Amino acid sequence: MTALPFDNSYARLPERFYARRPPTPVAAPRLVRLNRALAAELGLDPDWLAGPDGVAALAGNAVPEGADPIAAAYAGHQFGQFVPQLGDGRAVLLGEVLDRTGQRRDIQLKGAGPTPFSRRGDGRAALGPVLREYLVSEAMAALGIPTTRALAAVTTGEPVVRETLLPGAVLTRVAASHIRVGTFQFFAVRGDVEGLRALADHVVARHYPEAASAANPYRALLEGVIAAQAELVARWLHVGFVHGVMNTDNMSIAGETIDYGPCAFLDAYDPGTVFSSIDRNGRYAYGQQPRIALWNLTRLAETLLPLLAEDEAGSVAEAEAALASYAARFETAYHGGLARKLGLAETRDGDAALAGDLLKRMAENRADFTLTFRTLCAAAERPEADAGVRDLFVDPMAYDAWAKDWRGRLSQEARDPAETAAAMRRVNPAFIPRNHRVEAMIEAAVERGDFAPFETLLTVLSRPYADQPDQAAFALAPEDGGVGYRTFCGT
């Protein structure tokens, strides 16, 4: 078998960091989709990956030369309840490669069979969740949001048992790493300071090398993760993304969006929106995501206490000082992004209030989040385009009152209207993974074996900021505004 250029640093860490476990072969693997552009970016041969040997590796039927398959150990808070051992219950990390820019990237098979962390699970993945993660993660990448990537989707020729029998599949996922807040919690709860230090040193070297030369490298590490997560969650909010299950084991230390389970996107704007069927109390609602990110980061800070200072009081002071930076970092990223969505290049007092007023009126009038901001792009250039925005509000006069203030603020900008509109179109997508389109795509693939809607949707979402007039239907909201839409965990 042709070797992939693996260089497996995580597998060189102590044995208690993982369980060595090869993927479990499947009956009849068939390639559904190969991300050829990503393969090339990783320095891999797309033609080999699409051939019999490549598909066997992507399905878990053959272990490529140089791979060192492991299932990583981690713990985590799940909906606020701590579980001391979770781990990769249905994923196997084949290994790491250095991409064409020299960045280290994990290659993981998700749905690759049971591991010692499966907790009575079958270790498999159903086709629907695999296609959802492939599509949404690639859409997020096209939107410019840090995310894990999808290299391939392969059907297994075997059913998986959920509420019913469903076709099985394996997703090949690429990430800067799969290290989570929960990975640190795994060692902290065991009082394993040596393991904690080894993990922290690994993360510094891999993700935050500038921290190594700081006066307090472990505080610098914590501050780096805080900054990355504050920026990430702000960017989620800018596109209406709801992760759905922000457990500490689903928060990447690398600052990437990871674990696309019951995720979805806003249609009508409502900060209280919850899509996940298992989030019964709205813990991970759209508007709660910034608060939950801080909660998770506080759990990370707790794990680092033994490393931050020589005494407990000093460690707590270091952690609290680092965590205190989160609010300002998030607010700067969030309000800066909202200002750009409104066409404001210069920062002025009152900009945050202007954006907040629009969001309040949108919520009160069930205005579609993505369409409102995209239609504002035309309105910034031509006031007569206000009609398109007004039509999105139950009470159009609610928009009129706000638009007067907005135009007054735009008049203070140095850019001409055409330049402003062009800048707005670069940050306000026309196309997002509309929930009803995602569900229709999954139904076609699962129920009829028809992958054409999946391919079409992937193509449209690869250019989210382009108008694509021939694909305009994919920009439209569902007729019911998405009321009552629910997502379900793929396990």
N, C-alpha and C positions, 0 to 999 in steps of 0.2 A: 504494500500500500504506500502511495506517495505520502511523504511526511509533511505535516504542517509545521510551521516554524515556531514550535512551542518553547517557552521559557517560563517555567512554572514556579514563581517565587512563593506563592501562598502554600503550596504543597511542601515547601522546604521548612516551613514553620513547624513547631513541635506537634507530635501526633495527636495531642488532645484538642487541637484546633479543628479537627475534621475526622471523618471516617473514610477510609479508602474503599471505594465501591465502584465497580464498573457499571455502566448502564445495562439494563436488561434488554436483550434483543426482542424485536417485534416480528409479527408473522409475515407481513407483506408491505414493506415501506414503499411509499410513492411520494415523490416530490410534488408539493403543491405550488410552492413559490420559493425562489432563491433571489436574495437581494444582491444582484450582481455588482451594483455600485459599491455597496458596503464591503463585499468580498474583496474588490480591488483595493479599497481604502485600507483594508487589513493586510494587504500583501498576499492574499490567497488567490488561487486559480479558480475562477468561476466555472470554467468548463470541467475541471476535475470534480468540483463540488456537485455539479449537475449530473455527473456520470455515475455509474453503478457503485464504485468505491466511495465516492463522495456522499451519495445518498445513504449508503450503509453507515457511514460515520455520523451523518446528521440524524439518523434514526436510532443510533445506539447499538446497531448490529455488529459494528466493528470499531475497535479502539485504534485511532490513528497512531502511527509511530510518534513518539515524543510526548504523547498525552500522559497525564497522571491523574486519572479520574478520582475525584473526592466529593463527598457531601459535607458541606461546612456546618459546624456547630454554632448555634446562637440561641439566645433566650429572647424574651420580649414581653412588653405589656400589650395585651390584646383587649381592646376596648377598656383600658384602664386596669385590667387584672393581670398581675404578673405571672408568667409561666417560666420556670427556671430552665427548661430545656425544650427548645423547638427544633431548629436546624432544618436543613434541606431535606424535606420529606418526599419530594418527587423531582428533585433536580440534581444533576451531576455536573460539576465543573470539570470540563475536559482538560482545561489548562489555559495558559495565557500566551498571547502573541504580542509582539511589538508592531504597531501599525506603521504606515509609511511616514508618519511624522515622528516616530520614536515613542509614541505613547503606548503604555501597557494596557491591554484590553483582555478581559475575561471572555472565554467562549464556554457557554453553559447549555446543556440540554435540559429543557423543562418538560417533564412528563416522561422521564427516562426510566421509571420503575422504582420499586421500593428501596429505601435506604434504612439504616438503623434509626433514623429520625422520623420515620413515616407515621408512627403512632396509630397503627392499625389501618392506615390508608393504603390505597393500591399503588400509589406512586405514579399514577398515570394522569394524563390530561385529555380532556375532551376537545374535539375539533373547534367548537364554538369559541371557548375562551382563548384558544391558541390564535384563531383568526382575529379576535378582538384585540389581543395584545399586539399582534403583528401590526395591524392597521393603526391602532391608536398610538403606539410608540413611534412608528414612522411618521405619522401625522404631527406628533409633538416635535420630532426632529425637524421637520419641514417648517414648523412654526418658529423654530429657533430656540426651543426650550430644552435645557439639559435633560437627557433621558437615556435609558437603556435602548438598545437598538434590536431589530429583528433581522437575523441573517437568513433564516430559512424556516419554512413550515413543511412538515412531512406527515402524511397520514400513515397509520400503523397497520391497517388491515385488521385491527382487533377492536371490539367494542369495549367501552368502559361503562361501569354501572354507576349511575347517579340516581335521579328520580326514575329515569328510564334508561334503556340501553342507548348509548350514543357512540358515534364513531370516534376512535381515539386518534391522537395526533401528538407530535413532538415539536416544540418550538426551540430553535437555536437562538439563544439570546446573547447579546454582546453588551458588556458593561465596563466602565472604567474600573470597577471592582464590584463584588457582591458583599462587601463588608458593611454592616449595619450598626445602628445604635445597639440593637440586640446582641450583636457579637461582643461588644464591650460588656454588656450586662451578663453574658454567659460567664465570663471570668470574674467579674466583680462579685456576683452572688456566691461564688465558690471561695471567695477570699484568695484567689489566685493572683497575687500581685505580680509575680514573675511573668505569668501569661499575659496579664493586662499590659505590662510594660513592653513585652515583645510585640503585642498587637499594636500598641500606640506607636512604637518605633517603626513598625512596618507601614502604618498608615502615613506617618510623617514622610518617610522616604518615598512612598508611592504617590501620595496626593498633595502633600503640603511641605515640600522640601525646604521652603523658606523658613518654616518653623524651627528647623534644626539649629539655626544660628541665632534664634531668639534667646533673650535672657532666661525665659522660662518656656522651653519648647512645648511642654504639654498644655500650658495655657494658650500658647500660640496655636496649637492644634485645635483646641476647643474653639477659639475665636475664628479660625478658618472654617470650621464646620458650621458655626453659627452664621457667618457671613454668607456662605453658600446656600444654606437653607432659607435664610431670610429672602435672598434674591429669588430663589426657586419658587417659593410659595407666592411671592408677589406676581411672578410671571404666570403661575397657574391662574390667579384671579383675573389677570388681564385678558385671558382667552375664555374664561368661564369654565375652567376645568375643575371637576370634583373628583378627587382621588378615591374617596369612598371607604378606605380602610387604612388610616394613617397610624397603624400600630408601630411601636418602636422597632419591631423586626422588619418593617416595611419602609424604614427611613435610611437611605444610603448615606454613608459617611462621605462619599465623593460628591454629594450635591446633585445627583441625578434623580429624575423621577424613576421609580422602580416599582415592580409588582402591580401591574394593571389588572386588578381583579374586577370588582364592581364599580369601575370608573365610568364617568359619563360627563356630558357637557351641558351647561345651561341652555335652555331655550328661552322662555320668559325669565326675566331677571328677578330673582328672589334670593336674598342672602341666606335664608333658612332652608334652601333646597337640599334634600337628602334623596339619593337614588338607591343606595344599597339596602336590600331587603333585611339585612341583619343589623343595620344601624337604627335600632328602634327608638333610641333617645336623641338622635340627631347629633351625636358626639362629633361626627366628621362632616357636618353640613358645610356647604360652600363657604359661608362666612365665618365658620369656626376654624378653618384651616390655619390661619396665622397663629391663633392661640394654641392650637394643638401642636404646632411645630415647636413653639417655645416650651410647652410641657415636655415634649420628647427630648429637646435639647437639655432641659433640666435633668432628665434622667441620665443623659450622657455625661453631664457635668458630675453627677453623683458618682458615676463609675470611676472617674478620673481623680477623685479626691486623694487616694493614696499616692498619686504621682505629682500633685500640684504644689505641695509644700511639705516640710518636715513635720509639721504639727497640724492637728485637725482644724484649729481656728484659722491658721494661715491658709490651709487648703480651701476652706469654706469661703474665705474672703476672696481668694483668687477666682473661684468658681462664680461667685456672685458678681464680681466685677466684670467677668467675661459675659455672663448672661445679661447684664444690664445694657450691653451694646445692641441686643437684638431689636428692641423696639425702634430705635432710631434707624437702624439698617433696613428694617422692613418698611417703615414709613417712607424713607427716602426712595427705596426701590418701587414701592407701590404707587405713591403719589407722583413720582417722576414718570412712571409708565402711563398712568392715567392722563397726565398732562400731554404726553406725546400722542395719546389716542385722540385727544381733543385738538390737536394741531398747535400746541403751545410749545415753542422752542425755548422761550425765556421764562425763568422762574420769577413769579411775582406773588406777593401776598394775596390771598383770596383764591388762588388756583385750586387748592384742595377743597375748599368750600364749594366752588363752582362744580367740580366733578362730583362731590358728594350730593349736591342738590340734584344733579341729573340722575344719579343712581336712585335716589329716593323717589323721584317722579317716575322713573322706569318701573320700580317695584310696585308703586301704587297703581300703575296703569298696565301691568303685565306686558311691558314692551320687551321684545326679543333682544337679548343681550348683543349677540353678534351682528344682527341686522341693523340695530340702532347705530352702533359705532361705525359700521361700514357705510351706511347711508349718510351719516354725518360728513363723510369725506366729500361727497358731491355737494352737500349743502355749504361746506366751507368755501367752495369755489363759486357756486351759483345759488344765491338765496332762493330762487324759484324751486330748487330741489328740496326745500323744506317740506314740501307736500309729501314726499316719500317717507320722511321721518315722522311727520304728524300721523300718518296712517298706521303707524306701529303702536300708537298710544290709544287707550280706551277713550280718554279725554284729550283730544289734540291740543286744546288750549294749555294743557300742562306743559307741553313741549314749547309752545309759543312763548310763554313767560320766561322759560329758561333760555331759549335761543336768543332773546334780546340781550341778556347779560353776556352770553357766549360771544355774540358778534361784537359787543363792545370790547371784550377782552381780546379778541382776534385783531381788532383794529390797532392794538398797541404793539403788535408784532411787526418785525422788520420785513418779513417775507410777503411776497405777493400771494393772492389766493390760490393760484394754480400750483405754486410751490408748496403751499401749506397742504393742499389736498393730496398732492403726490406723497408728501411725507406721512400723512395720515394713512394712506393706503399701504404703506410699508409696515405699519404696526397694527392695523385693524384687518384681520383676515376676512375674506369673503366666504371662505369655506372652512368648516370645522367638521369633525366626525359627528354629524347629526345623529342623535340616538336612534331615531326611527330608520335611518339609512343603515346604520350598523346592524340593527336587528334584522332588517330585510336581507342584508348580505349574509348574515349567519344562517338564517332560515333557508336561503337558497342553497348554501353549501351543505348544510347538515341534512336537510330534508330531501333535496333533489340532486345532490352532487354537482351543483352548478356553481362554479367559481367565477363566472363572468362578472357578477356584481362586485365581488371582492376585488378583482383586477381593476374594474372601472373606478371604484371608490379610491383605491390606492393611487391611481393616476391623477384623479382630481385633487386629492389631498396633498399630492407632492408639490403643488403650486398654490398654496392657500391664499397668497396675497395677490394673485393674478385674477382678473375679472372672469376669464373663460366663459364668454357669452353662450357658447354652445353647450355648456354644462350648468347653466343658471339654475336649473331645477334642484341641483344638489345644495344650493345656498339657502333654499327656502326652509322655513320652520314647518313642523308638522301642523296639520289643520287644527288639532286640539291644543296646540301650544305645549305639548309634552306633559300635560297634566296626568299625574298618577303613574308616570313611568318608573319602573323598578329594574334594578340590576341584581344579579345573583352571583355569589362566589362560585368559582369554577371547580372547587374541590368538593 
